Structures are given as structure tokens and as C-alpha cells.
Amino acid sequence: MAKGKGLSTLINLALWLTGVIVSLSVGFAMTDGTLSLPIWLGGSLVAIFAGWIVIVLTLVSVVLEIIKQAS
């Protein structure tokens, strides 16, 4: 049973880390202008704003998860 729990923990960590990396990649791409929105969705200004929201909330979630794991 301990082996299965360790494997499960490793898989959960890998999936969580993948989500963080993808979120940060998308957020930074939106702020740099690599990813943009069509004009009818607000265009570049909304994309930049949304990108910063993604970056900040991802970093907050990382900090909260580290605090949760430490306690």
C-alpha cells in the first residue's frame, strides 16, 4: 500500500507542476502579446490584463500550496 501512495503522490505532483508551468506560459504569452484576443473579445488590452491575472493567481496558488504542505 505504501508504494501505491508514493506513486500517487508523485503523479499528483507532476500533474500540479504541469498545470503551473502551462498557466505561467500562457500568462506570460498573453502579457508579451504572443497570444492575443480578437477585437470582439477586447483585443490586446484585455489579453494583457487577463495574462497578469493568470500569472498573479498562479503564483498565489503556488505559495498557498507550499504553506499547506509545510503545515
C-alpha positions as CSV (number, residue, x, y, z in Angstrom):
1,M,0.0,0.0,0.0
2,A,2.8,2.5,0.8
3,K,4.2,2.0,-2.7
4,G,0.9,2.9,-4.3
5,K,0.5,6.0,-2.1
6,G,4.0,7.2,-3.1
7,L,3.3,6.7,-6.7
8,S,0.0,8.6,-6.4
9,T,1.8,11.5,-4.6
10,L,4.4,11.6,-7.4
11,I,1.7,11.6,-10.1
12,N,-0.2,14.4,-8.3
13,L,2.9,16.5,-8.0
14,A,3.7,16.0,-11.7
15,L,0.2,17.0,-12.7
16,W,0.2,20.0,-10.4
17,L,3.6,21.2,-11.7
18,T,2.5,20.7,-15.3
19,G,-0.6,22.9,-14.6
20,V,1.6,25.6,-13.0
21,I,4.0,25.6,-15.9
22,V,1.3,25.8,-18.5
23,S,-0.6,28.6,-16.6
24,L,2.6,30.7,-16.4
25,S,3.4,30.0,-20.0
26,V,0.0,31.2,-21.2
27,G,0.0,34.2,-18.8
28,F,3.4,35.4,-20.0
29,A,2.5,34.8,-23.6
30,M,-0.6,36.9,-23.2
31,T,1.3,39.8,-21.5
32,D,4.0,39.7,-24.2
33,G,1.5,39.8,-27.0
34,T,2.3,36.3,-28.4
35,L,-1.2,35.3,-27.5
36,S,-4.0,37.8,-28.2
37,L,-7.7,38.0,-28.3
38,P,-9.9,39.0,-31.2
39,I,-11.2,42.6,-31.2
40,W,-14.7,41.4,-30.3
41,L,-13.3,39.9,-27.1
42,G,-11.5,43.1,-26.1
43,G,-8.3,42.8,-28.1
44,S,-4.7,43.2,-26.8
45,L,-5.5,45.3,-23.7
46,V,-7.9,42.7,-22.3
47,A,-5.4,39.9,-23.1
48,I,-2.6,41.7,-21.3
49,F,-4.8,42.3,-18.2
50,A,-6.0,38.7,-18.3
51,G,-2.4,37.5,-18.6
52,W,-1.4,39.3,-15.5
53,I,-4.4,37.9,-13.6
54,V,-3.3,34.4,-14.6
55,I,0.3,35.0,-13.6
56,V,-0.6,36.5,-10.2
57,L,-3.2,33.9,-9.3
58,T,-0.9,31.1,-10.3
59,L,1.9,32.4,-8.1
60,V,-0.6,32.9,-5.2
61,S,-1.8,29.3,-5.6
62,V,1.9,28.1,-5.6
63,V,2.6,30.0,-2.4
64,L,-0.6,28.7,-0.7
65,E,0.2,25.1,-1.7
66,I,3.7,25.4,-0.2
67,I,2.2,26.8,3.0
68,K,-0.3,24.0,3.1
69,Q,2.3,21.3,2.6
70,A,4.6,22.9,5.3
71,S,1.9,22.8,8.0
